[in-house]
Amino acid sequence: MRRPLVVKLGSSLVVDGRGRPRRALLRARAAELAEIVESGTPVCVVSSGAIALGLRRLNLERRPTSLPRLQAASALGQAALQRAWQDALGAHGLDAGQILLTSAEIAERRAYVNARSALNALFTLGAVPVVNENDATATDEISFGDNDALAAQVAVLVRARMLVLLTSVAGVLREGVLVEDGSSAREVSFGPGNPLGRGGMESKVGAAELAAGAGIPTLIADGAGDGVITGALAGRAGGTRFAAGEATPAFKLWLRHGKRVVARVHVDEGARRALVDGGASLLAVGIARWDEDFRAGDGIELVGPDGLAFARGIASVDSAELAGRPANVEAVHRDRLDVFVR
């Protein structure tokens, strides 16, 4: 099976100003997705719009700040969102699967692998998974923050061949001019996001950088343009492109982007060199301090004497066992460590 394409659509593309699905746009994008699936490339859609659709049922024009009301809007709108995608994809003979995630599933290794297996099973069946955050149950602690971040996490999860972030503008703009090279995108001053959604262009750039850093090329483009998805896959669509970085093994990608970090652990220069240059495990003797207590199995971020994070790993012991820097106590085994700055 080929590596899948992940396509994310923001709320402003999926839902119109009156709180109704943009059915014509969804049908146009579904026609492209069907063509891509027919060619042998699986497709996953990450779709915003549940809360925006639910707001109409609550007689609200803007996103509420109350978490229970947001959850209610999501619960009311999610069914309508899935129905809109099933109608659009079904017109081309495709089934739409529904996958709702919180960051808790990404952070826990077994749930992460199970989610990947479910997505791969849908790909094998020729169905199109439609992924959204489970806003009806998510709290601030287990929220992705926005669906741009979710889309990047899903792209990493399935080892996508490409991530396409579709929005209501041509891409990253600097004073009205399109920035085509993603390496220059951080030089742009970003404005606020859409009032119906959480993301803005800055969140899309962050998501694109995350995916590109995992070896996945990314395009931010106008989702209303003709043939934008097939054009993106063929390399001819306009927008802001982010080149893929060096590919990384799947487990290390999960450590770097999925596993939740509960503490920053500061190490001395000798330990940093042993980890970066020697591929060693982290021993207690090399640890100077940590900012929060942690337990065995927790995710920790390693920081060098210069104050810069250079690795993430899974703790082998509780932080209490590191007091006094005992000799021969292994804090993080090298097989459960990802060094990302050398």
Disulfide bonds with the S-S distance in Angstrom:
none
